[in-house]
Amino acid sequence: MSTSPAEVRRMLHTYGRQLTSAKRLARFRRAMMPSGDQDRINISREARRRELVQRISQEIIENLIVNGSHSPVIGEILDQLETEAGSRVMLDYPLDGGDVRLLLETKAGPRELTGDEKNRILKRLWEITLAKVDDTML
């Protein structure tokens, strides 16, 4: 397929206009920004990383509780939690929209955790998840 010189010129002219428009838009945006760097909020690299780790950890815990999905990372988190708890930990999210239930497997059958014990396990689940996500991120 061959193109005529007129088509090439028209294409280059169009690209030139787009480039000029982009430059104008960039100048306009710079002019509209507040003057001075004091108005800009610069988040340090560590703070951005910490925020990202927390968001990913929250998604992992939501997937674990709501969907019950088990990826290799979730498996490692649950293994560590169960090792620390001394037995299998099951998370149950009732369909009626109630609060998440934590069940600990015992010889007599599953036992629901409540109060401080439940809060301690959930807090530990959060800490393990944060550490695991932080370790696996580049």
N, CA, C and O of each residue as an XYZ file, in Angstrom:
552
protein
N       0.843     -1.172      0.000
C       0.000      0.000      0.000
C       0.888      1.236      0.000
O       1.804      1.340      0.816
N       0.636      2.148     -0.882
C       1.447      3.357     -0.966
C       0.607      4.563     -0.546
O      -0.613      4.591     -0.711
N       1.300      5.547     -0.002
C       0.620      6.767      0.404
C       1.170      7.918     -0.420
O       2.354      7.943     -0.756
N       0.337      8.835     -0.733
C       0.769      9.979     -1.549
C       1.417     11.032     -0.653
O       1.144     11.097      0.545
N       2.266     11.843     -1.241
C       2.903     12.910     -0.464
C       1.884     13.860      0.177
O       2.137     14.401      1.254
N       0.769     14.059     -0.458
C      -0.260     14.948      0.101
C      -0.839     14.354      1.385
O      -1.096     15.079      2.346
N      -1.043     13.041      1.401
C      -1.567     12.392      2.614
C      -0.561     12.476      3.752
O      -0.936     12.690      4.905
N       0.728     12.308      3.426
C       1.781     12.403      4.453
C       1.813     13.817      5.022
O       1.888     13.997      6.238
N       1.757     14.838      4.133
C       1.751     16.229      4.610
C       0.545     16.514      5.489
O       0.674     17.174      6.520
N      -0.634     16.021      5.095
C      -1.850     16.237      5.867
C      -1.731     15.575      7.246
O      -2.146     16.149      8.253
N      -1.160     14.364      7.282
C      -0.972     13.661      8.546
C       0.003     14.436      9.454
O      -0.258     14.617     10.643
N       1.115     14.886      8.884
C       2.087     15.647      9.670
C       1.489     16.967     10.157
O       1.763     17.397     11.277
N       0.691     17.595      9.336
C       0.019     18.831      9.737
C      -0.929     18.572     10.917
O      -0.978     19.357     11.864
N      -1.678     17.468     10.850
C      -2.597     17.104     11.936
C      -1.822     16.842     13.220
O      -2.205     17.328     14.284
N      -0.732     16.076     13.130
C       0.098     15.811     14.310
C       0.677     17.093     14.881
O       0.762     17.251     16.098
N       1.073     18.006     14.010
C       1.598     19.295     14.466
C       0.564     20.082     15.245
O       0.875     20.668     16.282
N      -0.678     20.098     14.746
C      -1.748     20.795     15.473
C      -2.022     20.146     16.819
O      -2.243     20.843     17.809
N      -2.010     18.796     16.867
C      -2.231     18.104     18.142
C      -1.121     18.424     19.129
O      -1.381     18.622     20.316
N       0.118     18.475     18.647
C       1.244     18.803     19.515
C       1.132     20.229     20.044
O       1.395     20.478     21.220
N       0.746     21.153     19.192
C       0.569     22.543     19.619
C      -0.541     22.642     20.667
O      -0.405     23.353     21.663
N      -1.636     21.923     20.430
C      -2.741     21.933     21.399
C      -2.309     21.344     22.730
O      -2.687     21.856     23.784
N      -1.525     20.281     22.697
C      -1.047     19.661     23.935
C      -0.142     20.612     24.708
O      -0.223     20.689     25.934
N       0.719     21.339     23.996
C       1.606     22.305     24.661
C       0.799     23.424     25.307
O       1.091     23.839     26.429
N      -0.218     23.913     24.596
C      -1.068     24.963     25.158
C      -1.793     24.476     26.403
O      -1.875     25.187     27.404
N      -2.317     23.261     26.331
C      -3.014     22.685     27.472
C      -2.079     22.539     28.671
O      -2.477     22.813     29.803
N      -0.844     22.111     28.429
C       0.122     21.966     29.517
C       0.436     23.325     30.146
O       0.512     23.439     31.370
N       0.618     24.359     29.310
C       0.866     25.712     29.847
C      -0.325     26.207     30.653
O      -0.157     26.818     31.708
N      -1.538     25.940     30.149
C      -2.746     26.349     30.854
C      -2.834     25.663     32.214
O      -3.150     26.309     33.213
N      -2.559     24.370     32.260
C      -2.603     23.635     33.537
C      -1.571     24.161     34.518
O      -1.855     24.301     35.707
N      -0.361     24.457     34.019
C       0.673     25.016     34.907
C       0.232     26.363     35.453
O       0.468     26.666     36.623
N      -0.407     27.174     34.617
C      -0.859     28.501     35.051
C      -1.982     28.402     36.071
O      -2.094     29.248     36.958
N      -2.817     27.370     35.950
C      -3.939     27.214     36.862
C      -3.533     26.629     38.212
O      -4.282     26.744     39.182
N      -2.354     26.000     38.290
C      -1.899     25.419     39.556
C      -1.586     26.535     40.531
O      -1.126     27.605     40.134
N      -1.835     26.284     41.815
C      -1.483     27.298     42.807
C       0.021     27.555     42.778
O       0.823     26.638     42.600
N       0.377     28.811     42.955
C       1.786     29.144     42.904
C       2.490     28.678     44.167
O       1.920     28.687     45.259
N       3.722     28.277     43.996
C       4.527     27.861     45.139
C       4.369     26.399     45.459
O       3.310     25.809     45.247
N       5.421     25.829     45.965
C       5.401     24.413     46.323
C       4.774     24.161     47.681
O       4.499     23.013     48.030
N       4.543     25.220     48.460
C       3.956     25.016     49.773
C       2.540     24.458     49.679
O       2.068     23.812     50.615
N       1.854     24.701     48.555
C       0.496     24.205     48.395
C       0.447     22.747     47.966
O      -0.577     22.080     48.119
N       1.533     22.267     47.439
C       1.583     20.879     47.009
C       1.852     19.989     48.200
O       2.644     20.308     49.087
N       1.173     18.875     48.189
C       1.405     17.896     49.244
C       2.289     16.808     48.665
O       1.896     16.089     47.747
N       3.456     16.701     49.203
C       4.385     15.676     48.746
C       4.408     14.557     49.768
O       4.830     14.734     50.911
N       3.953     13.427     49.334
C       3.951     12.269     50.212
C       5.250     11.521     49.974
O       5.626     11.245     48.835
N       5.919     11.202     51.051
C       7.181     10.505     50.904
C       6.962      9.127     50.304
O       5.850      8.599     50.313
N       8.009      8.569     49.796
C       7.951      7.248     49.167
C       7.483      6.192     50.162
O       6.700      5.310     49.811
N       7.953      6.279     51.381
C       7.556      5.312     52.407
C       6.075      5.432     52.754
O       5.398      4.425     52.962
N       5.577      6.658     52.817
C       4.161      6.851     53.140
C       3.279      6.300     52.032
O       2.247      5.687     52.304
N       3.681      6.515     50.778
C       2.916      5.957     49.658
C       2.942      4.436     49.691
O       1.925      3.788     49.444
N       4.098      3.872     49.996
C       4.221      2.417     50.078
C       3.335      1.873     51.196
O       2.633      0.877     51.016
N       3.375      2.536     52.352
C       2.570      2.110     53.492
C       1.079      2.152     53.152
O       0.325      1.247     53.512
N       0.667      3.206     52.459
C      -0.741      3.328     52.058
C      -1.120      2.208     51.091
O      -2.197      1.622     51.200
N      -0.235      1.917     50.152
C      -0.501      0.851     49.188
C      -0.562     -0.509     49.878
O      -1.428     -1.327     49.566
N       0.351     -0.749     50.811
C       0.347     -2.011     51.567
C      -0.960     -2.152     52.333
O      -1.534     -3.241     52.369
N      -1.441     -1.081     52.943
C      -2.690     -1.148     53.698
C      -3.883     -1.412     52.792
O      -4.779     -2.176     53.152
N      -3.904     -0.780     51.610
C      -5.023     -1.015     50.686
C      -5.043     -2.454     50.187
O      -6.103     -3.075     50.115
N      -3.872     -2.984     49.843
C      -3.802     -4.368     49.372
C      -4.173     -5.321     50.492
O      -4.888     -6.296     50.263
N      -3.698     -5.052     51.701
C      -4.032     -5.901     52.849
C      -5.530     -5.899     53.109
O      -6.114     -6.940     53.409
N      -6.144     -4.742     52.995
C      -7.590     -4.647     53.201
C      -8.332     -5.477     52.157
O      -9.305     -6.158     52.482
N      -7.877     -5.421     50.903
C      -8.513     -6.220     49.857
C      -8.355     -7.712     50.123
O      -9.287     -8.488     49.914
N      -7.177     -8.108     50.583
C      -6.931     -9.520     50.872
C      -7.863     -9.995     51.969
O      -8.473    -11.057     51.849
N      -7.979     -9.220     53.037
C      -8.843     -9.623     54.152
C     -10.301     -9.639     53.710
O     -11.047    -10.540     54.093
N     -10.722     -8.659     52.911
C     -12.099     -8.666     52.415
C     -12.365     -9.896     51.550
O     -13.422    -10.517     51.662
N     -11.413    -10.250     50.689
C     -11.574    -11.442     49.865
C     -11.630    -12.691     50.722
O     -12.392    -13.615     50.439
N     -10.832    -12.717     51.756
C     -10.812    -13.869     52.655
C     -12.127    -14.009     53.395
O     -12.676    -15.106     53.497
N     -12.629    -12.907     53.906
C     -13.852    -12.952     54.714
C     -15.100    -13.104     53.838
O     -15.923    -13.989     54.072
N     -15.234    -12.245     52.839
C     -16.462    -12.219     52.049
C     -16.515    -13.359     51.036
O     -17.512    -14.076     50.954
N     -15.453    -13.523     50.276
C     -15.468    -14.509     49.200
C     -14.953    -15.873     49.622
O     -15.288    -16.884     49.005
N     -14.150    -15.906     50.655
C     -13.556    -17.165     51.077
C     -12.530    -17.674     50.084
O     -12.197    -18.859     50.092
N     -12.018    -16.790     49.221
C     -11.038    -17.223     48.224
C      -9.702    -17.485     48.893
O      -9.338    -16.848     49.882
N      -8.982    -18.443     48.323
C      -7.710    -18.832     48.924
C      -6.616    -18.821     47.868
O      -6.457    -19.782     47.114
N      -5.873    -17.742     47.819
C      -4.696    -17.656     46.968
C      -3.510    -18.156     47.786
O      -3.651    -18.367     48.991
N      -2.358    -18.351     47.176
C      -1.185    -18.789     47.952
C      -0.833    -17.833     49.095
O      -0.428    -18.268     50.173
N      -0.990    -16.532     48.854
C      -0.679    -15.547     49.905
C      -1.664    -15.699     51.061
O      -1.259    -15.689     52.224
N      -2.945    -15.840     50.753
C      -3.960    -16.015     51.794
C      -3.699    -17.310     52.555
O      -3.863    -17.364     53.774
N      -3.293    -18.349     51.834
C      -2.964    -19.613     52.490
C      -1.833    -19.460     53.494
O      -1.899    -20.004     54.596
N      -0.799    -18.723     53.119
C       0.330    -18.486     54.029
C      -0.116    -17.670     55.250
O       0.305    -17.943     56.374
N      -0.957    -16.682     55.020
C      -1.449    -15.851     56.127
C      -2.255    -16.701     57.100
O      -2.059    -16.618     58.312
N      -3.166    -17.521     56.567
C      -3.985    -18.377     57.427
C      -3.136    -19.414     58.157
O      -3.384    -19.706     59.327
N      -2.137    -19.969     57.473
C      -1.255    -20.940     58.125
C      -0.552    -20.322     59.324
O      -0.477    -20.926     60.394
N      -0.040    -19.110     59.135
C       0.648    -18.445     60.240
C      -0.323    -18.127     61.375
O       0.013    -18.298     62.547
N      -1.522    -17.666     61.031
C      -2.529    -17.358     62.052
C      -2.914    -18.612     62.820
O      -3.026    -18.584     64.046
N      -3.115    -19.707     62.107
C      -3.504    -20.960     62.762
C      -2.376    -21.515     63.619
O      -2.635    -22.104     64.669
N      -1.143    -21.338     63.196
C      -0.001    -21.760     64.009
C       0.025    -20.987     65.318
O       0.247    -21.562     66.383
N      -0.202    -19.682     65.234
C      -0.188    -18.855     66.441
C      -1.407    -19.117     67.324
O      -1.306    -19.057     68.549
N      -2.551    -19.407     66.714
C      -3.770    -19.649     67.487
C      -3.786    -21.052     68.087
O      -4.475    -21.303     69.076
N      -3.033    -21.955     67.490
C      -2.974    -23.312     68.026
C      -3.979    -24.265     67.409
O      -3.936    -25.463     67.687
N      -4.873    -23.769     66.586
C      -5.826    -24.632     65.882
C      -6.356    -23.896     64.661
O      -6.032    -22.729     64.438
N      -7.164    -24.580     63.883
C      -7.691    -24.014     62.642
C      -8.659    -22.873     62.952
O      -9.523    -22.985     63.821
N      -8.489    -21.768     62.214
C      -9.349    -20.596     62.361
C     -10.210    -20.492     61.108
O      -9.698    -20.537     59.990
N     -11.526    -20.352     61.301
C     -12.449    -20.207     60.170
C     -13.161    -18.872     60.293
O     -13.586    -18.475     61.378
N     -13.285    -18.191     59.174
C     -13.985    -16.912     59.135
C     -15.303    -17.125     58.408
O     -15.339    -17.716     57.329
N     -16.374    -16.643     59.002
C     -17.701    -16.814     58.422
C     -18.380    -15.458     58.351
O     -18.441    -14.725     59.338
N     -18.887    -15.137     57.171
C     -19.587    -13.873     56.970
C     -21.052    -14.194     56.725
O     -21.402    -14.666     55.643
N     -21.921    -13.950     57.708
C     -23.331    -14.306     57.560
C     -24.007    -13.574     56.404
O     -23.701    -12.415     56.126
N     -24.911    -14.249     55.748
C     -25.622    -13.661     54.613
C     -26.571    -12.543     55.025
O     -26.934    -11.702     54.203
N     -26.974    -12.528     56.292
C     -27.913    -11.498     56.740
C     -27.250    -10.142     56.958
O     -27.910     -9.183     57.358
N     -25.928    -10.061     56.692
C     -25.236     -8.788     56.810
C     -24.698     -8.517     58.194
O     -24.247     -7.406     58.472
N     -24.734     -9.505     59.067
C     -24.199     -9.334     60.411
C     -22.685     -9.250     60.407
O     -22.047     -9.304     59.355
N     -22.129     -9.118     61.579
C     -20.689     -9.007     61.742
C     -20.021    -10.343     61.430
O     -20.634    -11.402     61.566
N     -18.769    -10.281     61.014
C     -18.020    -11.490     60.698
C     -17.906    -12.380     61.947
O     -17.707    -11.893     63.061
N     -18.034    -13.676     61.732
C     -17.903    -14.631     62.837
C     -16.563    -15.330     62.718
O     -16.138    -15.705     61.626
N     -15.908    -15.497     63.845
C     -14.633    -16.194     63.908
C     -14.858    -17.507     64.643
O     -15.336    -17.520     65.777
N     -14.514    -18.601     63.994
C     -14.698    -19.918     64.589
C     -13.348    -20.568     64.766
O     -12.505    -20.522     63.870
N     -13.142    -21.172     65.915
C     -11.910    -21.889     66.224
C     -12.258    -23.362     66.294
O     -13.155    -23.759     67.036
N     -11.551    -24.172     65.524
C     -11.842    -25.606     65.507
C     -11.250    -26.255     66.755
O     -10.054    -26.145     67.023
N     -12.115    -26.935     67.514
C     -11.683    -27.654     68.710
C     -12.078    -29.118     68.576
O     -12.751    -29.498     67.617
N     -11.665    -29.932     69.524
C     -12.009    -31.354     69.486
C     -13.519    -31.560     69.603
O     -14.068    -32.516     69.055
N     -14.174    -30.665     70.311
C     -15.624    -30.764     70.494
C     -16.397    -30.155     69.326
O     -17.627    -30.214     69.304
N     -15.697    -29.572     68.360
C     -16.344    -28.932     67.229
C     -16.007    -27.454     67.185
O     -15.299    -26.957     68.061
N     -16.502    -26.740     66.178
C     -16.192    -25.313     66.066
C     -16.752    -24.514     67.248
O     -17.875    -24.729     67.704
N     -15.920    -23.588     67.719
C     -16.328    -22.720     68.813
C     -16.203    -21.278     68.331
O     -15.161    -20.873     67.815
N     -17.282    -20.505     68.505
C     -17.268    -19.113     68.066
C     -16.501    -18.264     69.070
O     -16.704    -18.356     70.280
N     -15.610    -17.430     68.525
C     -14.846    -16.512     69.367
C     -15.609    -15.200     69.479
O     -16.201    -14.730     68.508
N     -15.589    -14.624     70.649
C     -16.270    -13.351     70.869
C     -15.385    -12.438     71.703
O     -14.386    -12.868     72.278
N     -15.766    -11.189     71.756
C     -15.119    -10.215     72.639
C     -13.648    -10.001     72.357
O     -13.224     -9.861     71.210
N     -12.874     -9.980     73.443
C     -11.448     -9.694     73.351
C     -10.695    -10.751     72.547
O      -9.757    -10.435     71.816
N     -11.109    -11.985     72.688
C     -10.438    -13.075     71.976
C     -10.610    -12.898     70.457
O      -9.659    -13.077     69.696
N     -11.806    -12.553     70.035
C     -12.083    -12.312     68.617
C     -11.295    -11.104     68.121
O     -10.695    -11.151     67.047
N     -11.293    -10.031     68.894
C     -10.560     -8.825     68.515
C      -9.063     -9.086     68.414
O      -8.390     -8.567     67.524
N      -8.549     -9.897     69.337
C      -7.119    -10.225     69.313
C      -6.752    -10.996     68.044
O      -5.737    -10.709     67.410
N      -7.581    -11.972     67.679
C      -7.318    -12.772     66.478
C      -7.438    -11.907     65.221
O      -6.600    -12.007     64.325
N      -8.466    -11.063     65.147
C      -8.636    -10.184     63.979
C      -7.485     -9.187     63.864
O      -7.016     -8.894     62.764
N      -7.031     -8.665     65.010
C      -5.895     -7.739     64.996
C      -4.648     -8.451     64.510
O      -3.872     -7.904     63.726
N      -4.464     -9.668     64.977
C      -3.293    -10.446     64.553
C      -3.376    -10.793     63.065
O      -2.360    -10.798     62.371
N      -4.585    -11.083     62.577
C      -4.784    -11.344     61.155
C      -4.367    -10.120     60.342
O      -3.705    -10.257     59.314
N      -4.745     -8.938     60.790
C      -4.374     -7.695     60.116
C      -2.861     -7.504     60.120
O      -2.280     -7.148     59.094
N      -2.216     -7.737     61.265
C      -0.770     -7.561     61.372
C      -0.019     -8.537     60.475
O       0.937     -8.152     59.802
N      -0.445     -9.797     60.463
C       0.194    -10.807     59.615
C       0.030    -10.437     58.148
O       0.972    -10.557     57.363
N      -1.167     -9.987     57.778
C      -1.440     -9.619     56.388
C      -0.573     -8.436     55.971
O       0.013     -8.450     54.889
N      -0.487     -7.416     56.817
C       0.370     -6.267     56.507
C       1.806     -6.701     56.304
O       2.450     -6.288     55.339
N       2.318     -7.529     57.202
C       3.707     -7.984     57.097
C       3.925     -8.803     55.828
O       4.934     -8.638     55.143
N       2.973     -9.689     55.515
C       3.112    -10.535     54.333
C       3.091     -9.705     53.057
O       3.901     -9.938     52.160
N       2.183     -8.744     52.958
C       2.111     -7.885     51.768
C       3.371     -7.028     51.667
O       3.918     -6.851     50.578
N       3.824     -6.504     52.784
C       5.027     -5.672     52.781
C       6.237     -6.477     52.331
O       7.081     -5.969     51.593
N       6.327     -7.724     52.768
C       7.455     -8.578     52.382
C       7.426     -8.951     50.903
O       8.474     -9.082     50.270
N       6.228     -9.122     50.356
C       6.129     -9.574     48.960
C       6.203     -8.428     47.966
O       6.426     -8.663     46.778
N       6.018     -7.181     48.426
C       6.105     -6.047     47.497
C       7.563     -5.727     47.194
O       8.449     -5.900     48.031
N       7.780     -5.259     45.987
C       9.142     -4.852     45.585
C       9.524     -3.552     46.214
O      10.629     -3.058     45.989
